[in-house]
Amino acid sequence: MAVSERIRRAEEICGHEFSDKKLLRSAITHPSAVEGEPVWASYERLEFLGDSILGSVVALSLYRTYGDFDEGKLTRLKVSLVSGATLSEVGRELGIDKIIILGPSEQGTGARGMHSALENVYEALVGALYLDGGWEVAEAFIMRTLKPHVATERAEHPSNPKSFLQECVQSDRMDPPAYQVVGEDGPAHSPTFTAVAIVDGIRRGRGTGCSKKEAEAAAALDALERMGYTTNGVILKKKLD
């Protein structure tokens, strides 16, 4: 697909006709495609800006919408909405994966590389929309694309499984959990890691993921279930009191 067609499609996805087409081109350009060029040529700077705007818009919307939610619930719901998993899912739904300008080194890296690029480009588009159209334009895009993914039950799930597991075990006077990566499978460009969570010298959980960090988080979630701090991923109130 020609760059001009990618830009046209990006405008359709954003629901905004850009005055500054260069800005939009940067927002959909992976760093690998502009190696040796100025930093503004790729999405990295716009991603930085968009990340902050995204967090503010989501926080304000949740605060206004859920007046009976405490800080913990609001935080868990916000984290679930702005997580890489959610943003990459939304990006794929919008067709962002079809318009990203990739360099030769990133072409053919598979789902793992695209997962990260989708998240980054989504945030970069938010930053570009803010610079070209203002706060309301960026906010409208965020609300239109993320609202279908708001699920209040996410507020009952731990936003950071590893931190929550540490909080739980320490409140029960146990040593902080430790993690070990015990396996790596699959091709080099898209491996799957397996990790275990260890509490008081005992393996309490096991999980897999596309990165060591994801595998450890999955192991923490498994440990939370096995140790009775959550059930079906939902925090048990009796354990928080």
Secondary structure, 3 states (H helix, E strand, C coil): CCHHHHHHHHHHHHCCCCCCHHHHHHHCECHHHHCCCCHHHCCHHHHHHHHHHHHHHHHHHHHHHCCCCCHHHHHHHHHHHHCHHHHHHHHHHHCHHHCCECCCCCCCCCHHHHHHHHHHHHHHHHHHHHHHHCHHHHHHHHHHHHHHHCCHHHHHCCCCHHHHHHHHHHHCCCCCCEEEEEEEECCCCCCEEEEEEEECCEEEEEEEECCHHHHHHHHHHHHHHHCCCEECCEECHHHHC
